Amino acid sequence: MKASRGLPADLAHPFSPRGRADPYPAYRWLRANDPVHFDVTSRMWLLTGHADCALALRDPRFSAALGQRERVREDALPPSMLTTDPPEHQRLRSPGALLLGPAAIRGIAAGIAREVDEVMAGLAGRTEVEVTADIGEPVATGVLARLFGLPAAARTEFAGLAARTSVNLDPLAGPKEAAAGRAAMGELTRFLGAHADRALGGRDEDGRTSPFGRLAADDRLTRPEMLGVASLAIVGGWKPLAEMVGNALYWLLPRPEEAARLREGGEEAAGTAVDELLRVEAPIPFIARVTTEAVPLDGGTIPSGARVLALIAAANRDPAVFDRPDDLVVTRSPNPHLAFGGGTHFCLGAPLVRHAGALLLHDLLSRYPGLRATGSPPVWAPSLVPRRLDGFTLAL
């Protein structure tokens, strides 16, 4: 094992409280000086270059099934697309496309537009809003309610469960939070199980069966496996989608020219902007893997059985790949960011995030062109995953 160079004393470790607020100086130093870095604090190998991170996400020598061992929590994650390798991964993923694939999102596109319009209309007459509570969470709840065909009466319970299960995203959650997350996951699974039978025959106002109804009717998965795929979509989708609008506005509002390009462009321009916003502020900043054999890289050889973190947030600002890597360029294209992962584990929910995010940001900036931050500056939350802001208020 090579000797670790160690971060300079003036740089905060990216996982420390100070480093979580702004990990990018440490990422820049690591990427330039020690891109294949053995971190003595976490006992993990940290990859910061785009090429190395992309390789770790695509190469079968980096196992996702073993990667969950990097969690400090003692509870094991249930088998899912997130924690399995091919061919088991593909067996679960193929039916999952019925829930989250491009065709599923096209089928509920009109419903998503209604949800966004309803949230936007609900802001009328207000002078100040909190970004996540008043915009992000209602939109995330509405969008996923459409995905799952939930009746209006079930939305409040669903939103509460989605919020409580979100702690399962954070691999460093403490024992108390982890126990609460496990309990919430059990409740969510029971909630979805009770709803699955209704979803099989239900129709929305456009006469369509919900994506969840089509997944529930598919016989390629057992019922527990089907519910596992559905639960993963909620745990991995609700919180990041709810927080995305705050992260996006944090970057857009101080840059009115970039906001104008998003607002004045069409659907395609808004989608391009969403990809760039996810590049500069990846909601899932790293992805864990474990090597199944030694892997030689330009910056050093990672031994077999090593715990590896592909630091997506660092790779997305690699100057070897991105011009002006620390700047927001909403027209950036092509944009080979890794915010959605890569390879066989490329995020199945990417079409949903791109579609709903583009629609929401375009509508919000168009309806409220004078939108501005107000009150105390927002701060980055202490949790590692997802990366999100606390206390972001807006004047409409």
C-alpha positions in Angstrom: 0.0 0.0 0.0 1.4 3.4 -0.9 2.0 6.0 1.8 -0.8 8.5 2.2 0.2 12.1 1.5 -2.4 13.5 3.8 -4.3 16.8 3.3 -2.5 20.0 4.1 -3.2 21.3 7.6 -5.2 24.3 6.3 -7.7 22.1 4.4 -10.6 20.4 6.2 -11.2 16.7 5.6 -14.3 16.6 3.3 -16.2 14.4 5.7 -15.5 16.6 8.8 -18.2 19.1 9.9 -16.2 22.0 8.3 -15.4 20.0 5.3 -19.0 19.0 4.7 -19.9 22.7 4.4 -17.4 23.1 1.6 -15.5 20.0 0.5 -14.3 21.4 -2.8 -10.9 22.8 -1.7 -10.0 19.3 -0.4 -11.3 17.7 -3.5 -9.2 20.0 -5.7 -6.1 19.2 -3.7 -6.6 15.5 -3.8 -7.4 15.5 -7.5 -4.2 17.5 -8.3 -1.9 15.8 -5.8 -3.1 12.4 -4.8 -6.0 11.3 -7.0 -5.9 7.7 -5.8 -5.7 8.5 -2.1 -5.8 6.1 0.9 -7.6 8.0 3.6 -6.4 6.9 7.0 -9.4 8.5 8.7 -12.0 6.4 7.0 -9.7 3.5 5.9 -11.0 3.9 2.4 -9.5 4.7 -1.0 -10.8 8.0 -2.4 -10.9 8.5 -6.1 -11.3 12.2 -7.3 -10.5 12.2 -11.0 -13.2 11.8 -13.6 -11.6 8.9 -15.5 -10.9 6.9 -12.3 -14.4 7.5 -10.9 -16.0 6.6 -14.3 -13.9 3.4 -14.3 -15.0 2.5 -10.8 -18.7 2.9 -11.7 -18.4 0.7 -14.8 -15.7 -1.9 -14.2 -16.9 -5.2 -12.7 -13.8 -5.3 -10.5 -15.5 -2.7 -8.4 -18.4 -4.4 -6.6 -21.6 -2.6 -5.6 -22.8 -5.6 -3.8 -19.8 -5.4 -1.5 -19.8 -1.6 -1.4 -22.4 -1.3 1.3 -19.7 -2.4 3.8 -18.4 1.2 3.8 -21.5 2.1 5.9 -20.8 2.6 9.6 -24.2 1.3 10.3 -24.4 -2.4 11.3 -27.8 -3.0 9.5 -27.5 -4.6 6.1 -29.4 -3.0 3.2 -31.9 -5.4 1.6 -31.1 -6.8 -1.9 -31.9 -4.1 -4.5 -30.6 -2.6 -7.7 -28.4 -0.5 -5.4 -26.6 -3.3 -3.7 -26.4 -6.1 -6.3 -24.0 -6.8 -9.2 -24.9 -8.3 -12.6 -26.6 -10.6 -13.4 -28.8 -10.2 -10.3 -28.7 -6.4 -10.7 -30.2 -6.6 -14.3 -32.8 -9.1 -13.2 -34.2 -6.5 -10.7 -33.5 -3.5 -13.0 -35.4 -4.6 -16.1 -38.8 -4.7 -14.3 -37.9 -1.5 -12.5 -38.0 0.3 -15.8 -41.8 -0.1 -15.7 -41.7 2.2 -12.7 -39.0 4.7 -13.7 -38.0 4.2 -17.3 -38.5 6.9 -20.0 -41.8 5.4 -21.2 -43.2 5.4 -17.6 -42.3 9.1 -17.2 -43.8 10.1 -20.6 -47.0 8.3 -19.5 -47.3 10.6 -16.4 -45.9 13.8 -17.9 -49.3 15.5 -18.0 -49.8 14.6 -14.4 -46.4 15.9 -13.4 -47.2 19.2 -15.1 -50.4 19.5 -13.1 -48.6 18.9 -9.9 -46.0 21.6 -10.6 -48.7 24.0 -11.7 -50.7 23.4 -8.5 -47.6 24.1 -6.3 -46.8 27.2 -8.3 -50.4 28.4 -8.1 -50.3 27.9 -4.3 -47.5 30.4 -4.0 -49.6 33.2 -5.4 -50.2 36.0 -2.9 -47.3 35.0 -0.7 -44.3 37.3 -0.2 -41.8 34.8 1.2 -41.4 31.0 1.1 -38.9 28.4 2.4 -37.6 26.6 -0.7 -37.7 23.0 0.4 -40.8 23.0 2.6 -42.9 25.1 0.4 -41.7 24.1 -3.1 -39.4 21.1 -3.1 -41.3 18.7 -0.8 -44.8 19.4 -2.2 -43.5 18.9 -5.8 -41.6 15.7 -4.8 -44.6 14.3 -3.1 -46.9 15.2 -6.0 -44.6 13.7 -8.6 -44.1 10.4 -6.7 -47.8 10.3 -6.0 -48.4 10.3 -9.7 -45.7 7.6 -10.2 -47.4 5.4 -7.6 -51.0 6.3 -8.4 -51.7 7.4 -4.8 -55.1 8.9 -4.0 -55.2 12.4 -2.5 -56.1 11.0 0.9 -52.8 8.9 1.1 -50.4 11.8 0.3 -49.9 13.1 3.8 -49.0 9.7 5.2 -46.8 9.0 2.1 -44.9 12.3 2.5 -44.2 11.6 6.2 -42.9 8.1 5.4 -40.8 9.4 2.5 -39.2 12.0 4.8 -38.5 9.5 7.6 -37.0 6.9 5.4 -34.6 9.4 3.8 -32.1 8.9 6.6 -31.3 5.6 4.9 -29.5 7.6 2.2 -26.8 8.6 4.7 -24.2 5.8 5.2 -22.8 7.6 8.3 -26.1 8.0 10.1 -25.8 7.4 13.8 -27.4 4.4 15.7 -30.5 6.4 16.8 -31.1 7.7 13.3 -30.4 4.4 11.7 -32.9 2.6 14.0 -35.5 5.2 13.1 -34.8 4.7 9.4 -35.2 0.9 9.7 -38.5 1.3 11.4 -39.7 3.8 8.8 -38.7 1.4 6.0 -40.8 -1.3 7.5 -43.8 1.1 7.6 -43.1 2.2 4.0 -43.0 -1.4 2.8 -46.4 -2.1 4.4 -47.8 1.1 3.0 -46.8 0.2 -0.5 -47.9 -3.4 0.0 -51.4 -2.2 0.9 -51.5 0.1 -2.0 -50.2 -2.4 -4.6 -53.4 -4.2 -5.0 -55.4 -1.0 -5.5 -52.7 0.2 -8.0 -53.3 -2.9 -10.2 -56.7 -1.7 -11.3 -56.5 2.0 -10.7 -56.6 4.6 -13.4 -55.6 8.3 -13.4 -57.7 11.2 -14.9 -56.0 10.4 -18.2 -57.3 6.8 -18.1 -53.8 5.4 -17.5 -52.6 2.7 -15.1 -49.9 4.1 -12.9 -46.2 3.0 -13.4 -46.5 1.3 -10.0 -49.6 -0.6 -11.1 -47.7 -1.9 -14.1 -44.7 -2.9 -11.9 -47.0 -4.7 -9.5 -48.6 -6.6 -12.3 -45.3 -7.8 -13.7 -44.5 -11.5 -12.7 -40.7 -11.3 -13.1 -40.2 -10.3 -9.5 -41.5 -11.8 -6.3 -43.7 -9.5 -4.3 -41.0 -8.7 -1.7 -38.6 -7.9 -4.6 -41.2 -5.7 -6.3 -41.8 -3.8 -3.0 -38.0 -3.5 -2.6 -37.7 -1.8 -6.1 -40.6 0.5 -5.2 -39.1 1.4 -1.8 -35.7 2.2 -3.3 -37.4 4.6 -5.8 -38.9 6.5 -2.9 -35.8 6.5 -0.6 -33.5 7.4 -3.5 -35.9 9.8 -5.1 -38.1 11.9 -2.8 -35.4 13.7 -0.7 -33.0 14.4 -3.6 -35.8 15.7 -5.7 -37.2 17.8 -2.9 -33.8 19.3 -2.2 -32.8 19.9 -5.8 -34.7 23.1 -6.2 -32.9 24.8 -3.3 -29.5 23.6 -4.5 -30.3 24.9 -8.0 -31.5 28.3 -6.9 -28.5 28.7 -4.7 -26.5 28.6 -7.9 -28.9 30.4 -10.2 -30.1 33.4 -8.3 -26.6 35.0 -7.9 -26.1 34.5 -11.7 -29.1 36.2 -13.4 -27.7 35.7 -16.9 -27.7 31.9 -16.4 -31.1 32.0 -14.8 -32.4 34.0 -17.8 -31.0 31.4 -20.2 -32.9 28.7 -18.4 -36.1 30.8 -18.2 -36.1 31.9 -21.8 -35.1 28.6 -23.3 -37.5 25.8 -24.1 -37.8 22.3 -22.6 -34.5 21.1 -24.1 -32.6 24.1 -22.7 -34.1 23.5 -19.2 -33.1 19.9 -19.3 -29.5 20.9 -20.3 -29.5 23.3 -17.3 -30.6 20.6 -14.9 -27.7 18.4 -15.9 -25.3 21.3 -15.3 -26.9 22.1 -11.9 -26.5 18.5 -10.9 -22.9 18.6 -12.1 -21.8 21.5 -9.9 -23.7 20.3 -6.9 -24.2 16.5 -7.0 -26.9 15.5 -4.4 -25.2 12.1 -4.0 -21.5 13.2 -3.6 -19.9 9.7 -3.6 -20.6 6.1 -4.5 -19.1 3.1 -2.6 -17.5 0.1 -4.1 -15.2 -2.8 -3.0 -12.6 -4.2 -5.3 -12.7 -7.9 -6.1 -9.1 -7.9 -7.3 -6.2 -5.5 -7.4 -6.8 -2.6 -9.8 -3.9 -0.6 -11.2 -4.6 3.1 -11.9 -2.3 5.9 -13.0 -2.2 7.3 -9.4 -1.5 3.9 -7.7 -2.8 0.4 -7.4 -5.9 -0.3 -5.3 -5.5 -3.7 -3.6 -8.1 -6.5 -3.7 -10.9 -6.2 -1.0 -10.3 -2.5 -0.6 -13.2 -0.1 0.2 -13.4 2.6 -2.4 -15.3 5.8 -2.6 -15.7 7.3 -6.1 -16.1 11.0 -5.2 -18.6 12.0 -7.8 -18.7 15.6 -6.6 -14.9 15.9 -7.2 -15.0 14.1 -10.6 -17.7 16.5 -11.8 -15.3 19.4 -11.5 -12.3 17.8 -13.1 -10.6 20.4 -15.3 -9.3 17.6 -17.5 -12.9 17.0 -18.6 -14.8 20.3 -17.9 -13.9 23.8 -19.1 -14.4 26.3 -16.3 -15.2 23.4 -13.9 -16.2 25.5 -10.9 -18.5 27.7 -12.9 -22.2 27.2 -13.7 -22.7 27.1 -17.5 -26.3 26.1 -18.0 -25.8 25.6 -21.8 -22.9 23.2 -21.2 -23.1 20.4 -23.8 -21.9 17.7 -23.9 -21.9 17.3 -20.2 -20.5 13.9 -19.1 -21.1 14.4 -15.4 -21.4 11.4 -13.1 -24.2 12.7 -10.8 -26.4 9.8 -12.0 -23.6 7.3 -11.7 -22.6 5.2 -14.6 -22.5 1.8 -16.2 -25.1 -0.8 -15.3 -25.9 1.2 -12.1 -26.7 4.4 -14.0 -29.6 5.9 -12.0 -32.9 4.5 -13.2 -34.6 7.6 -12.0 -32.6 10.0 -14.2 -35.5 10.6 -16.6 -37.8 11.5 -13.8 -35.3 13.9 -12.2 -34.5 15.6 -15.5 -38.1 16.0 -16.6 -39.6 17.1 -13.2 -36.6 19.3 -12.4 -36.6 21.1 -15.8 -40.4 21.7 -15.6 -40.2 23.0 -12.0 -37.3 25.4 -12.5 -38.5 26.8 -15.8 -42.0 27.4 -14.4 -40.7 28.9 -11.1 -38.3 31.3 -12.8 -40.9 32.2 -15.4 -43.7 33.0 -12.9 -41.5 34.7 -10.4 -38.8 36.5 -12.4 -38.0 38.7 -9.4 -37.2 35.8 -7.2 -34.4 36.5 -4.7 -32.9 35.1 -1.6 -33.9 36.8 1.7 -33.2 36.4 5.4 -30.1 34.7 6.8 -27.9 33.0 4.2 -28.7 29.2 3.9 -26.2 26.8 5.3 -25.2 23.3 4.1 -26.8 20.6 6.2 -24.4 18.5 8.3 -25.5 15.2 6.7 -23.4 13.8 3.9 -26.2 12.4 1.7 -27.9 14.1 0.1 -26.1 17.4 -0.1 -28.7 19.9 0.8 -29.3 23.4 2.2 -31.0 24.3 5.5 -33.0 27.5 5.9 -33.2 28.9 2.4 -35.9 31.5 2.2 -37.0 33.4 -0.9 -38.8 36.6 -1.6 -41.3 36.2 -4.4 
